[in-house]
């Protein structure tokens, strides 16, 4: 039986407890999970790709005790299916929080399938606890002085607060 290798792509700007929940669940389904930290050219990121990769790496340490290899790599200037192919992945994991996510994810899934029919897309529904957690909301709440401790780990919360202070936003 060949190794089951999965890719979980995202911008992770910043990584949230919802992302961590999906990483944990996806890791249970594969032998190796490659987390692709992407650059979204349509949005200005708060953290650089390198900073986000470091955050993801720090936060996934607790999952490294599983019998699964988890690696973090940059996903920039390439198609997702090419990234999956380069990492010998046969599955792409995508998270769905609400119906609003479905249309975009469905279109992307169909296009990826047209480009590479041997790579499956698996949708994981966000747990009810993390249903509406989005990095954009977390950043906005933090910037406006709200409590984000239920949405991110203490380490990520500190990085967010420090970044907004450095920018003079809070």
C-alpha positions, 0 to 999 in steps of 0.5 A: 500500500502506498503512503497516503500523503495529504496537503492542507493549504492556507494563508494562516495569517494567523493560524487559528484554533480552527486551523489546528483542529483541521490539521489534527483531523487531517493528520489522522487520515494520512501518513504524511501531511504537508501544510502549505503556507500560501501567499494570497496576492489578493490580500495584504498579509499581516505576517510574512510567509516566513513568519506564518511558517514559523507560527504554524511550525510552533503550533503543530508541535503537539501533533508531532507525537502522532504516527504521522509526519507533518511538514510545513512548506511555503506555497508560493507562485505555483498552482495548488495541484503542482504543489501537491504533485511536487510533494507526492500528495494524493489528497488535498484537504480543505476546510468548510465553515459555512455554506458561504465557503462551499461555492468557492471551494467547490469551484476550486475543487472542480478546477483542480480535478480538471488539472490533475484527476489523480488528486482528490479533494477532501472537505472537512467540516469545521467543528461547531466550536470553530464554525465561524472562526476566520483569521480576518475576524480574529485580526479585526477583533484584536486590532479593536481590543477584543478578547481573541483567546478562544480563537488562537493559542496564547503564543499567536495572541501575543504575536498578533498584539505585538504586531498591531502595537508595532504598527501603532494600531493598538 
